[in-house]
Amino acid sequence: MRALVDLLAPVVCLGCGRADAVVCASCRRPLLDGARLRLPSPCPAGLPNAYSVAPYTDVVRTLLLAYKERDAVGLRKPLGVALATAVATAARSDLPWALVPVPSTRAALRRRGFDPTHRLAQSAARQLRRAGADAVVVPLLTHVRAVADSAGLTADQRRINLHGALSATRDRRGARNRFLILVDDVLTTGATVAEAARALRAVDLAPTAAATIAATQRHHEVVRPGLHKMRQDDYGAG
């Protein structure tokens, strides 16, 4: 229903509310920057190199919350392009790519009715294929126990809360002979992505990189600027 309302309502920028586009050129600009390696401090053990396009502040935060909490379908394309940029920078391999989304918790799925990260991973994979890459989404991970809401938890508390919460599915055929890249919307303490990596390693799958749209400001360690950048005209169906 929310998605239908968004489609029928007058078109305004979901970032600033002023323009006659779902995302105006000014609000879109942070999503078109090249991805960078951004690591949290402290960095949790087992966290793969994690690349993101933008800090999780201002308009980027507004757009991500609109997409996740309001199911603003018009944001799927620009956010998917941003995630594709991070994936293309993280995937330094000649192998085909497998995007492995970090799944939403069961409580979040019940509340929202959809998994925003899985949808964004699908959008990013479509953008990458349009650019000539062999990229697919392989949903290997599932929650096996409930976790507490991470809001307000410290980095150590998040790590303890999440440890053992994820498991890899039995069907791993889609991951064979592919470069595995964990994908999520935002990297905060890194505990969620580190737990996802642990779950994959437990079944002898090796994610060597992670890609997110944004990283919180605690990720002050920014090195190795991304070499890949999706152009504005790379926006396609998705």
N, C-alpha and C positions, 0 to 999 in steps of 0.2 A: 504493500500500500504506500509506504513512504517513497519508494522508487517511482510509483505512478504519479504521486503528487509532484515530485521533482520534475518529471517529464512534462506535466501539464501546466506547471506554474510559469510565470514570466521568467525569462532567462536572465539571470544576474550572476555576476562572478561570485563563486562560493568562497573565494578568498577575501575579497574586500567589499562585496555587495554592491558595487557601483557600475560595473561594466555590463555590456550586453552579450557576454559570453560566459560559459560555465566556468572557465578560468581565463582571466584577461592576460594580456601579454606580460604585464608587470608581475602578477602573481605567479605566472608560469615560469618566470626566469630562473628562480632558484632550483627548479626541477630539471633544468636543462644544463646545469653545470656538470663538469666531469666528476666522476666518482673518485673518492680518496680512501685510503686505508685509515680507519679511525678505530683506535683501540681504547677500551675503557681503562680507567685507573682506579682501583687495582684491576688487573686483567685476570679473569678466572682461568683456572687450569683447563686445558683442552679446547680453548676457544680457537677456531680457525681464523685466519686472516679475514677481517670483516671490512667490506667496502660499502660506503654509503655516499649519496649525492649531496645531502644537505644537513645542516644542524636541525634538530627538532625544536624549532622556535618559530614564532611569528606566523607567517602565512602558511608555511609547510605544516606546522602543527594544526592550524585551522582546517586545512584541506584534508589531512589524514583523519581527523576526528569527524569531519563531515561525512567522509566516505564510510568510516567504520560504524559510526553511531546512527547516521541517518540513511545509510545505504544510498548515497548520492551517486547514481550510476554514471552520470556524466563525468565523474572524476576517474573512472576506470582507465581511460586512455592516457591522460597525462601522468597519472601515478604509475601506470604500467610502463610508460616510456622511461620514467626515472628509475624504476627497478631494473629495466632492461639495461640501462647505462651502467648500473652497479654490477650487474651480472657480467656484462661484456668486459668490464675491467677486471673482475675477480677471476674469470675463466681463462687463465693463461695456460691453455692446453690445446693440442691439435685434436683431441678426442671430441666427439659430440658431447653436448651438455645435457645434464639432467638437473632441473630445478626442483629441489625438495622443500616444499613449504613447511614451516613450523606451524603445527595445527593450533587452532583456537582451543581453549579449554571447553569442557562440556557445558559449563555454566554460561560462557560467552556465546556458544552456539545456540543454546536455548534462548538467550536474551535477544540476540540479533537475528536469528533465523538463517544465517549464512556464515561462511568462513571467509573473512575479507582477505586474508593472506593467500589462501588458495586461489581466489579469483584474481588477485593481483599477479600471482605467479603465472596464471594462464594468459593474462593480458601481456605480460612481459615476454613470455615465450612466443606469442604471436608476433610481437614487434620484432623480436630477434630473428624469427624465420623470414619475415619480410625483408630484413637486412641481409639475408643469405646464410644465417647460422643454422646449425642443426641443433635445435633446442626443444626439449619436451619437459612437461611437468610430471614428476613421479611422486605421488603422495605416499611416501614410505612410512611416515610416522603417525602414531596414534597415542592418545592419552590412556594410561592404564590405571590411574587413580586420580582422585580429586586433589586440587591444590588450593591454597588460600589466595585471596586477592593480594597481588604483589604491591599495590599502592601503599606507600609509606614504609615498606620494608627496606632494610639496609641491604647492601650487596651480599653479605654473608647470610642474612636471613633468606634472601631470594634463592641463593644457591642451595641451602638446606631445604627450603620449601619445594624446590623443583627436582631435587635429586631422585632419580628413579621414577619420575612421573611419566616419561615417554618410553615407548618401545617401538621397534621396527616391525612392520607387517611381514607376513610370511612370503607374500608374492613380491619378489624383488627383481623380476625379469626385466622391467623397464630400466633398471639401473645398470645392467650389464654393459661393460665396455663404454661407459660414459663417465665424464668428469662431473662429480657430484658437487653441487653448490647449494648450500642451505639458504633459504630466502625467508625474510620476515619484513614487516613494515618498518619497525623502529628497533634500534639497538640501544638498550639502556645500560644495565650493569653487565650484560653479556651472559647472564646466568641461563636464560632460556635457550640461546643458541648453543652454549656449551653443553647443556643437557641434551639437546637434539643431536649434537655431534657424538656425545657419549653413547646414546642409544644406537646410532648407526655403527659406531666402532664395535659395539658389543656383538654385532652380527657380521663382522669382518667387512663392513663398508666404510670407506674412508673419505669423508667430506674434507676437502683441502681448502675450501674457501667459503665465505658467507657473503651475502649481498642484502642490503636493506635500503630503503628509500632515505631514511634519516637516522641520525644518531643524536642522543642527548648531549648537552653541552659538557658533561663530565668527560667526554671523549676529546681531551685536549691534545692527545698525541696524534697529530695528523701528518702523515708522511706519504711518499710515493704517489703523487697525483695521478689520476686515471688517464689512460691514453685514449679511451673510447668515449664518444659523446654522441648521443642520439640527436639528430637535427630536428628542428620544428616540423619539417616536412616528412619526418618519419612517423608522425601521428597517423595511425590507420585504424581500421576496425579493431576493436579490442578492449 
